[in-house]
Amino acid sequence: MAKKVYLDNASTTYVSSEVLAEMLPCFNAIYGNSNSLHSFGREASSIVDRARDRIARAINANKSNEIYFTSGGTEADNWAIKGLAHAYSNKGKHIITSAIEHHAVLDACKQLEEEGFEVTYLPVDKTGLVDMAELLHSIREDTTIVSIMAVNNEVGTIQNIKAIAKIAHDYGLIFHTDAVQAIGAVKLDVQDMEIDAMTLSGHKIYGPKGVGCLYLKNGVRIENLITGGNQERGKRGGTINVPAVAGFGKAVEIAVRDMSINQQKLRSERDFFLRNLEQKVEYIHINGHPQQKVNGILNISFEMVDNESLLMLLDMEGVAVSIGSACTSGSAEQSHVLKAMGLDGDEIKSSIRISFGKNTSRSDIEYVIDVIEKSVAQLRSISALTKAGRK
């Protein structure tokens, strides 16, 4: 294997040197329990407070106490969906979400349905945008929660979050958004966008795995998901992972600080990739919104190509891409996102996700284009032979 190129940054990223430097002292120098009252604990607590302040500033939260640390985006999504639904169940048991949410939201909603809640799964158009008319038509007297992701993790489409939140609030509803793929890619201002609850994660933005947070606007009620301690102001039990929290706070700060320059680079590399790929490989289709999407995610269908076979051939050449979301890998189920967008079975089965990172080089991209060209040609020749043999 002559070269290795990682183009699965929507799945996870490496930990940046700045973030690692922030974390290292917390493993053996500042090792106290952040809830202990002695000096060791106070020292660790100050690290946690600094991370909380950094995240609050990055998303323009009104106060830093609106940030609650979790073990990641999945826990934060589960907590938001279940916790908000239970907290407001006296007003109603109807929730609205979209058909293309992350499974952390969808599966939490399914669990609530088993408890007697009703969930409306809004359709999306062929670009992956939520149908606003359907949102309005779906609101009922017993609706309490609307949860729509900010950026789709498979195709990169950016939802009209501010408009959706405005509609939710016009009807007195609580609005939550999964912004795991949005932080560092688009500007997030929870006050301007009227967001009541928002999910973030560390490992998508060059921070550590196993840490995230739930932003919860002061005054919004939520039932605890994890009990067993008074950490996080009594709302989320469990000893705080100080090193991970320190790294997460730094990663969020950097993501917002460097957003403009990073997005310019990602857009340049993506456009270069597409321009050259389309010259060398025929019969490809880009899935998602043509303009209203983040720069780092591309979802491409290759006609007459099996995506699992393509994934394996690319991996043999050192190129890492993905099929849909990493959280559903190993599942025989086709992408629920592409299906909801109206793609047929063959189009879904020929689709891969390519997600660029801030360390992706021009030479990396040139190499990947050559490998894709060779792999697609090989698979299409086999496909043609197979079809000919069946005649």
N, C-alpha and C positions, 0 to 999 in steps of 0.2 A: 504494500500500500504506500504509494509515493507521497500522498498529500491527504490531510484531513481537514474538512471544512464543516463547521457547525452552522446549520441554517434552521435551527429549531428553537429560536430564542423566545417564541411565544409559549413554549412549554416550560423552559427555565433558562436562566442565565448563569454565567460564572459570577463569583463574588469579586467585586472590584478591589483594587489595592487600597483605595481610600476607606472603603467599608471594612475590609479586613483589619486595617490599622486601628479602626475605631473599636473593633470587637476584641482584639487580642488581650488587652489589659484585663478584660472582664473574666477571663478564664482562670487566671492565677494570681493577679495582683489585687483586683477589686472583686472579691468572690463572695461577699456577704449576701445574705438573703435580704432582698430589697424591702421586705416587710418587717424586718427586725428593727428594734428601737436603738440598738447600740451603734457605735460609730461605724462599724463595718457595714451594717445594714443601711445607715444613712448615706454612706458613700455610694452604695449600689443604687439606692433610691434616687439619688441625684442624677445618676446615669439614665435611669428610666424616665425621670421627669424631663431631662433634656431631649430625649427621643420623642416624648409626647409633645413637647413644645415645637419641635422641628416639624412634625407631621401636621400639627394644628395650623402652623404658619403656612405650610405648603398648600393646604386646601382651603385656607381662609376660614377656618372654624372660629366661632366666636370666642371659645375658651378651650384650653388644652384638656380640661376634664371631660370633654366630649369624645376623647380618643380612648378606646378600650382595646387593649392588646389581646390577641388570640393566637392560636397555633397556626393560623394561615387563613387563606381566603375561603376554604371550604367550611371551616368552623364559623367564620364570621357570617357567611351566607346562611348557614343553618340557623345560627342564632337570630339573625335578622328576621328570616321568614317565620320560624316557629315562635320566637319570642314576641315579636310584634303581633302575630296572629292571636296568640293566647292572651296577650295583654289587652287587646281590644275586642275580644270575642263577645263581650257584653253588648257591643254595638252592632255586631254582625259577624258572620262566618264566611264571607265571600272575599276571595283574593283574586287579583288580576296580575298576570305575568305574561311573558311572551313564549312562543313555541321554540325559540332559539336560545334560551338561557343556558347557562352552564348547568351541568347535572347537579351541582350542589344546591341550586335553587329548585330545579325541576323535581328532584327526588325528595327534597324537603316538602314541597307542595304535595306530592303524592302521599307522603306520610300524613300530612294534615287531612287529605281527603279521606284517609282511612279512619280519621278521628271524627268525621262528620262535617268538615269544612268543604266548601265548594270553590273550585278554582277555574277561572277562565284563562285559556292559553291563547293569547292574541296571535293572529296570523301575521306574516310579513310578506312584503312584495318580493319580486325576483332579485332585488338588490340587497335584501336583508333588513329593510326598514320596517318598523312597526306601523301598522295601519292605524292612523290617528282616529279615523271615523269609527273603526271597530272598538277602539278604546272608549270613546264617548258612548257608543251604543252598549258597551258591556257594563258600565257603571250602574249599580243597583242601590237600593236603599240600605241593603245589608253589606255593601262593600266597605272594607276597612283599609286594605293594603294594596298598593300598586308597586310592583317590583320589575324594573326593566334595566337590563345591563347597558352600560355606557358604550362599550366597544365589544363587538363580538370576537371571541377568541379564535374562531375558525376562518372567518373571511375578512375581519377587520372593519366591518361597517360601523360607522359612528351614529348612534341614535340621537334623536332630537330631545335630549334629556331635559333641557330647560322648559321646553314647551309641554312635555309630558308631565313634569312635576307641577307646572302651572295648572294643567287640567285637573290633576289629582287634588290639588289644594282648593281649587274652585268648588270641588264637591266635598271638601272636608276630610280627605283621605290622607293617609300616611304614605310617603313615597320613599322607596329604597332603590338604590342602584348598585350593581356589582361593577366596580370600577377597576378591577384587577388589571385589565389590559389597557386601561385609559391613563393611569398615572404615568407621567413622563412623556406621554404621546399627545395628549390634549390638555388644555388648561382646565383645571378643576377648581371651582369656587363654590363651596357648598351654600354660601349665603346668597350669592347672585343666582345660582341655579335652583335655589329653593329645595335643597336635598335634606331630607330628615334623617336618613341612615345611609351609610355608604361603606362598602367592603373594599379593602386594600390588601395586598400581599407583598412580601419582601422579595421573593425569588424571581419575579418577572423583571425586576429593575436593578439587577446586579447586587442584590442583597442576599442574605442567608435564607435557606429553606426553613420551613417549620415555624414561621412567624408572620403575622398579619395584624389587622386591626379592624374594628368596627367603629366608624364615626357615628355617634348618636347624638342628635341635637338635644340640648338640655330641654326638659319638659316632655319629651317623647317617652312614653312608658314602654318597658320591655320586660318580659319574663326571663329569668336566668336560665341558661342552657346547661351550665356546669356549676354545681354546688359543691360545698366542702371547704370553703374558706372565704375570708373577707377581702381577698385581693380585688384590685380594680374597683375600688369603692363599693365593695360588696356585690358587684354584679357578675364577676367571673372568677370562680375559685381556682386555685392552683398557683404554686410558686412561679413567679415570673422568670422567664428565660432571659436573664439580663444581657448576656452577650448577643443573643439574637435580636433583642429589642434595640440595643445600641446600634447594631448594624442596620437594622430596618430603618431607624430614624435617620441615620446618615444617608442611606440609599435613597430615601424619599427626598431629602434635602438636595442631594446631587441631581436626582432625576428632574426636579423642577428647575434647579439652577442651570443645568446644561440642556434643557429641553429644546431650545431654539437651534443650537448648533447640532445636536444629535439628530433632530428631525430633518434638518437640511441635508445631513450626510445620508440618512436612511432614504430620503426621497431621491437623492442623486443615484445611489446604488440600485435602488429598486427600478428606477427608470432606465438605467443602463442595462440592467438584467433583462427587463422586458423587451426593450428595443432590440437587443441582440438575440434573445431567445426567439422572438417572432420572425427574425430573418433566417434562423437555422432550423426551426421546428414548425411544421405546418399543423393545422387542425388543433389548435389549442384555444381554450376559452377561459377568461378571467372571471371568477365568481366574486360577487359582492358589489358594492356600490362603486361606480366608475370614478367618482370624485370624493364623496363623503366617507372616507376610510383612512385608517392610520397608515403611515408610510412603511411600517416594518412588516406587515403581514400580506402575503399573496396566496390566494387559493386558486389553483389552476387545474382545469380538466384537460387531459390529453386523450383525444379520441383514439379508440382502438388500442388502448393500453390499460392493463390491470394495475391499479395503484399499488397493491401489495408487492407485485413483481418488480415494479419500478423502484419502490422503496428499497427492496433487497439489493437490486443491482447498484443503486446509488450508494448504499451502505458498503458494498464490496469495494467501491472506489473511494471510500473515505468520506462520503457526503452524507450528512445527517439532515433529513427533512422529516415530515410527519404526515400521517393520515388523520385529519381532524384533530381532536383534542387528545392530549396525552392521558387524560383521566379516563378515556374510554378505550384505550389501546387494549387489545386482547379480546375485545367484544366483537361478536359477529354482526352486530347491529350496524346498519349503515348510518352515516352522519345525519342526525336529526335536524341539524342546521340546514344543510343543503337540500334535504327533503322538504323542509318547510318553505324553502325558497323556490320550490317548483322544479328542481332538477330531477331528471328521470334516473332509473337505476344504473344505466350504463354511464351516465355523466358523473354520478356520485362515485361509482366504482373506479373511475379513472382520475379522480381528483387527489391532489396532494397539497399540503400547506408548506410554504417556504417562508420562514420568518428571519429577517436580517437582524444583525446586532451591531453595536457601535464599534466592534473590532473587525467587522467584515471588510476585507480589502477588495480592491478592484481585481487583483490577480485571483483571489478566491472565487469571485463571480465568474471570471473568464473560464476558470477550471470547471466550475459547476455546469456552465452552459455546454461545454464540450462533452462532459459526462452525460448530461441529460440527452443531448443530441444523439450520442452513440447508443445509450440505453433504450431510448424511445424507438429508434430505428430497429434495434434488435428485437424488441417486443412486438413491434408492428409486423415485422417479417414473419415471426412465429404465428401471430394472429392471422395473417393472410394465408399462411400454409394450412392452418387449422380450418379456416373457413372453406378453403379450396377442397380439403379432404372430406368435408361434410357434404359437398355437392354431389 
